[in-house]
Amino acid sequence: MIAAHPQTRRSARTCVTRVALCGAALACLARTAPAQEPGDTVRLREIVVTATRLPTPREHVASAVTVLDGGALRARGVTRVLEALREVPGIAVVQSGSLGGVASLFLRGGESDFVRVLVDGVPVNQPGGAVNLADLSLDNVDRIEIVRGPASVLYGSDAVTGVVQIFTRRGGGAAALQAAARAGSYGTRVGEVSFAGGRGPLGVSAGVSRVTAGGVYPTNNGYESWTASALARLVAGARGEAQVSVRHQDGRYRFPTDFTGFPSDSNQFTAGRATTVSLEAGRWVSSRVEARLLAGWHEARDRAENAPDSPAETDGFTNRTRFRRLAADARVNVRTAARVTLTAGAALEEEAFHNAIAFTGDFPASDTVAVSRTNRAAYAQLMAGLGERITLTAGSRYEDNQAFGSYATWRAGLVVRPAAGTRLRTSAGTSFKEPTFFENFGGGFATGNRRLDPERSTSFDLGVEQALGGGRATIGATYFDQRFRNLIQYTFAVVPGTPNYRNVAGANALGVELEGRVFPARGTTLTARYTWLRTAVADSGVDGSTFAVGRPLLRRPAHSGGVAVDGHLAARATAGISVLVVGAREDLDFRNADPVSFAPRRAVLPAYARVDVGGELELTPSALARPGFALTLRVENLFAARYSEVLYFPARGRTVLVGARATTGR
């Protein structure tokens, strides 16, 4: 048991004070919104796709699902996917330093490679699950759907604790062109242009943005990136549709620190670019049978480089990585009865990986790895409405992986609606994650293990949701329990020529997610969330520092939550405020490693609270005949909280961004 450090206790008291101040501000914002109008509480049924891979009313979905609206986030000034995901129960986002630093995602206490991230159905994870969210922007994003819980039945590897899917905007109707620019603290400059529109059966959207910003260190610390995306959708009457989307992102991050967070280098950097292409088509063969095809291609190239700092120094390295995922998924949805749908599908994916690393100096060395593997799968899912108040979901998947062989997984869920506005749901299932290419094939100074089994989990959750005030408020609670086994670890202590990677570790995670949503007045939304999480290592395997039996998993807070409100201050003014509270969590301290074993010690990262505010003032409204103009404001970390999400890697302080937006068309 680690005793609370005095700094941790002070941070907790500061968090409480700031949350109280922001609560008062939230209440004021809600009261300043225009009065409720008759009929304003009538809300459309929310439809989600990711949980079942077919449009399904949310009240029939057994999994815990959160939907983030891209337009609402951008109106508040949120521009990065990782910042949006901080507002989801059960999620912890960890970034190593300021804008551009490596950003990892932990969902329900799982590993950072246990969440499958999709862009229009195409996975953007590296084979083996790793994903860096640093460059993912909200440009041209319609919405983000987050499914919490095992989803390997529908999505295969990596979907161990959940799925995050980013949907590109669908254009339609009168054409609209928008341009925006912002600038402010840390030398930040943001510019973006977007278009959406359509005629008849064709709809198109497109967007381009560029970001440059400085970091928290005075030298060699900056970030620059640009993103371009487009989607075209064609509707062929009432029976068919097809769409193609493309998203490209390119980023470069300069940082002066070594792996311990100590500033020690003047010219090292990382750079990466990735392109995702999605093609999806569907057609109703009859009134009961729909056929769908999804084809996707994702390729990413990453480079890490550290040249000699001076002519007198010769030591340096370059590491170049390229991976590609080419996949196709065909499925059929069959309506066997009024409320019964059977989905059967098959998937084929080719994964390719290339890595080249070179060291210069007194001991030059180089190594190259170029490998590939193929995955095949078949899956089925049944959704059945048993009367008006019960929905049953069950599915299974058979995976044939060229690396580890065959593996079967299953998932089942039940939703019961005993009364109007009340929903009880439960689900259970298994999931898996394939090894990385390094773990299977090795590289550099490591020997891979081609006999590794997939990492796997067994999960269960139970939830309840209740609507109040005729739909003007909803509250919900979810309990979840997960068991992670066969976790893969690296070890130095092996006989030369034997594998460095083994299936040895295990961990458990359980917790409670609370969430609520209130519509206190027309045009105003208030959301609140809280997550209690308990993680514990069940088997340390060969790494007693990272996996210490009985100790919590690293960088996962036991307590986290927040509040957000968006609303109208006046007819032409909107504003939003969000409060993020993250409790204490453990990390590894490499600076103060054990002098004998060189193993890093554990340290506690203090709790912190971060407040962000944003809004815009419309000077002239947009119309078909004239452009509209608005002023925008975004303040991140309003109270300049000093915190780190990774030990010794400080986050940015108060960041103020002022800008303008111009819109033509509707």
Number of C-alpha atoms within 10 A of each C-alpha: 5 9 7 11 14 10 13 18 14 13 21 19 14 16 21 14 13 18 21 12 10 19 18 12 14 21 13 12 21 23 16 14 20 17 11 14 9 8 7 12 17 10 9 6 10 11 15 22 15 23 24 21 15 13 12 16 12 17 20 23 24 27 29 24 20 18 16 17 14 23 17 14 21 18 19 25 23 21 17 18 20 23 15 19 19 19 23 23 27 26 22 26 20 21 23 20 24 25 25 28 25 17 20 19 23 20 23 28 29 24 21 20 24 31 30 28 25 20 22 23 22 24 26 24 22 25 24 21 23 20 21 19 23 22 27 20 23 25 25 29 23 17 19 23 20 26 24 26 32 32 29 30 29 26 24 26 26 31 27 33 30 27 27 23 22 24 19 25 25 22 23 19 15 12 18 21 18 18 18 19 20 21 20 17 18 18 13 20 19 20 18 20 20 20 21 25 20 19 12 9 13 19 21 23 25 25 22 20 22 19 21 20 21 23 25 18 16 9 15 20 23 25 24 21 23 21 24 21 23 23 24 23 22 17 16 13 8 8 13 16 18 18 20 19 24 21 24 19 21 20 22 21 25 23 26 19 18 11 10 15 19 12 15 11 17 18 17 23 20 21 19 19 19 20 19 23 22 22 21 20 18 20 17 17 12 10 9 13 16 18 19 18 18 21 20 23 20 24 20 21 17 18 18 18 18 17 18 18 14 10 6 7 11 16 16 16 19 17 18 18 18 19 22 22 23 18 21 19 20 18 20 21 21 19 18 12 11 9 13 16 21 19 22 19 19 18 21 17 18 16 19 18 21 16 21 17 19 16 18 15 12 9 8 12 12 13 13 14 16 15 14 16 14 16 20 19 22 21 23 20 23 19 22 21 18 12 8 10 14 17 22 21 23 19 22 20 24 19 23 17 18 14 22 17 13 15 15 18 23 22 24 21 21 22 23 20 19 12 9 10 15 17 21 20 24 22 24 22 24 26 31 28 25 21 26 19 27 20 24 23 20 18 18 15 8 18 20 22 21 17 15 21 22 25 24 21 25 22 22 20 23 20 21 19 20 18 18 13 11 11 15 17 18 19 18 19 19 21 18 22 20 26 18 24 20 21 23 20 18 18 13 11 9 11 8 9 9 12 22 21 26 20 20 17 22 22 27 23 20 19 20 21 22 20 20 18 20 19 22 20 21 17 17 23 19 23 19 20 22 21 26 19 22 20 24 19 21 19 20 20 22 20 15 13 16 21 22 20 18 15 19 25 24 21 21 28 24 18 19 25 25 23 23 22 25 27 27 23 22 12 10 13 16 22 23 26 24 25 24 20 21 23 20 22 19 21 22 21 19 18 15 14 14 12 8 6 7 11 17 18 15 18 17 20 23 24 25 25 26 23 23 23 22 24 22 24 19 18 12 14 15 18 13 13 9 13 17 19 20 19 18 24 21 26 21 22 22 16 15 14 18 16 21 20 23 21 21 19 21 19 21 22 19 18 18 20 21 17 18 18 20 19 23 19 18 18
